[in-house]
């Protein structure tokens, strides 16, 4: 592309379709959507979280579209539906369907009241006033990230691995190398056997106590989360102890989210769209 050439363009539906394709999805997840469509996107600003002031700044700087990773608009309202994907992950790792579905339903019940009360129109209404496009791409990016982490571990774990070995493999991914946070063992020990394991990402948010507890009670020895709140962590400590026999590895929110986001950003740039990243994305 010459220095004076205009970049190629895509519309917001084409951007969403690309994200779905990269994630291997055919249905738009409930935490993802187009709030203010744009027919001709040449410059996009992509962040993990987007606020109202960001929209005005983006408009002033000449962007056509702001892409938020975390849900915006009606995706905030319907977000709890995506939590059912935790049950799918549990089932793929051998947990009986009734137990897996119960864990997913408990998560959904915890989050639905907050989603129902949220002001889902705040950010889209400001985008409309400012005159800039707005969309959110959450689960597709997270599914790409989950798959990347899962495949790296499956391909490279040695025989009889320890927790330390899994962390070393994940740390070789550039987003974890560049992050300000480190991968942390919140429960268990670095030298503990990894045993059977599962990466719980690409399912809305972390699985809290219900998903980890269900995993541990059905033969999974190590759970990987990208974050966990202190209350859920204390419940797991009470159930299993801080030093074992089960392991909970927390990889870090921004680094883990950035893995899948970066795949999408690179594909958009390859199509001639100028995409600038901010607000927590570790652009490697």
N, C-alpha and C positions, 0 to 999 in steps of 0.2 A: 504494500500500500504506500503510495507516495506521500510525501509530507503534507501536501495540500489536499489530499483526498478526504472526502467525507467518509466516516465510518459506515459500515453496513447497519441495517436496522432490523429489528424484530418487533412484533407486538407482544403485549403481556401474555396473551394466550399461548403464543409460540414459546415464550420463555418458560411458562408453566409446563407445557408439554415436554420441553427438553428436560426439565428437572424430573418429571415422572419417568421419562424414558431411561435416564441415567440410573434411577432407583429401581428400575424394573417394575414399575407400577402402572396400572391401567385406570385406576380410580383415584380421583383427587382426595387425599386424606382430609379429615374434618378440621385439622389445625392449619390448613394451607388454603390460600385463595387470593383472588384479585379483588381489591377494594375499590380502586379507581383505575379503570383500564386506560391504556395508552396504545394507539395504533402505530406509532413510529418511535421506537426507543433506540436512540443512538448512544446516550450516556446514562448510566445507571449508578446509583450509590447504594451499596449493600452493607448492612450492619446487622449484628446479632440482636440489638435492641434499638428501636427508633422512637424518638420523642417528637413532640409537636414543633419544637424549635428547629430540629433537624430538617424538617420539611421546608421551612422558610429558608434556611441556609442553602439547602440543595437547590431550591428554585432560583435563588440569587446567583448561584454558581453555574447555572445552566444545565442542570441535570433534568432529564425527562421523567425519570422514575426513581423512586426509593424502594428498595427491597429490604424488608425486615425478615430476619430468620424467625424470631419468636412471633407467635400469632398476633394478628391485628384484625380489627373489625369482627365480623361474624365468626371468624375462626376462634376467637376468644370464647365465644358462647358455646361452640360445639366441640371445643378442645377435649373435654372428658371422654368423648367417644374413642379417641385415639389410644387411650390408656388400655383398651382391650387388647392391643398388640402385645402387651406383656404376657397375657395368657397364651398367645401364639408362640412366643419364645419359650415359655415354660413347657408347652406341649412338645415342641421340637426337641427338647432335651429330656423327654421321657416322663414328664409329670402328667399324672392322669388328668383327663379333661375336666372333671368336676372340680378338682382342687385348683387347677390353673384358672378356670373361669371364675371361681369364687375369689381368688386373689385379685384378678382384674376388676371384678365387680366392687370389691371393697375399696380399691383405689378410686374408681369412678364415683362412688358414693361420697368419698371424702372431698373430691374436687368439684362436684357438680354445684353445690350451693354457692361457692365463690364465683364460678363461671356465670351462673344465673344472675348474680348481682352486679357483674362487671359492666362498666360503661363501654360497650363494644364499639360504639359509633364515634368516640372521641377523636381518635387519630384519623379515621377516614374523613370525618367532617372537616377537619383542618386541612387535609390534603385537597379536598374539593375547593375550599375557600382560597387556598394558596394557588391552586391550579397546577398540581403536580400528580403524577401517577403514584400509586401505592399498591403493593402486594406483599404477601408473606409466603415464604417457602420454608416450612419447618420439617415435617416428617420425611419428605423425600431426601433432603440433605442428611438428616440423621440416619436414615436407613443406609445411605451410601457410607456414612461413617461407621456404622455398626458392622457392615459387611467388610469394610477395609480392616478394621481391628480384628474381627473374627478370622478372616482369611490369613492375616499375618501370623496370628497365633497358631492356627492349624498347620500352616506350612513350615513353621520354624521351631516349634517346641521340641526339645530333645526328649528322649525316652525318660520316663519317671521325673517329670519336671517339678521344680519347686516354684513357689510364688515368685521368687526373685527372677527366675528365668523368664516368666511371662512379662514381668515389668520391663526387663531389659529389651525384649522384643518390641513392646509398645513404645519404649523410649527411642527406638530407632526411627519411628515415624517423625517426619520433620516438624509437625505441629507440636508434638510433645517436647522435642528438642528445643524449640524456640520459645515455648511458653514460660511465663514467670512462675507458674505453679509447677509442682512436681506430682508424680503419681504417688498416692499414699495408701498404705495398708491400714485401713480403719479398724479392722478386726482380723485376728490371726497374726501370723508372723512371716517375715520374708523367707525364712528357712523351712516353712511348712510345706509339705507336699501339695502341689496344685490340685491333684485329683481330678475329678470331673468338674467342668467349669462352663460358665455361660456368660456372654456379654449382653447386658440388658441396656440397650440403647435403641433409638429409633422407635420409641413407644410413648412419646409425649413428654415424659419426665422420668425421673428415677422411680423405681418400684417401691420405695419406702420399706416399711416393715413387712407388709403382706407378701410381696413378691419374693423378697430375700428369704423370709421365713418359710414360705412354701417350697422354694427351691432347696433350701437346706434340709427340710423334712422329707424330701423325696430324692435324696441321693446326690444332689449337687454339692460339691465341696467348696467351690470358689465362685463367688458372684462378682462380676465387674459392673460397677455403676459409674456414671460420669459425675455424679454429685449425690449427696444425701444430707438431710437436715439433722440437727443434733437430737431431736426428740426420737426420731426413728432409729438413729444409731444407738441411743441409750437402751431402747427396747431390745435391739438385737444383742447388745452386750449383756443385758439381763438374762436373755434366753440362752446365750452360748458362751459368754465370757469374752473378754477383750483379746485374749491370747489363743483362742482356738476352742474347739477343734475345727471350726469353719472359718473361711477367709472371705473378707469383703475388701476388694480393691477399688479405690475411687480414682479415676483417671484425670479428672479436672474438667470443668464445664466448658470454658472457652476453647481450650485445645481440642477437646473431643468434638464440639460443634464445628470447629473450623475444618476438620478433615473433609467432611462431605460438602461443606460450603465451597471449599477451594476447588473441588472437582467441578462443580457447576460453574464457578467463576472462570476457570480455565477454558471450559467449553464455550461460554459466552464470548470470551475474548477471542477465541479461535474463529468465531463467526463474525468478528469485526466490531463487536459492541465494546465501547469503552466502559469498563466496570472498575470503579474505585471502591475499596473496602475501608471500613472504619468500625467503631463501636464494638471492639472486642475480637474481630476476626484476625486470626494469626495468619497473615497472607505469606505463604512460603513459596 
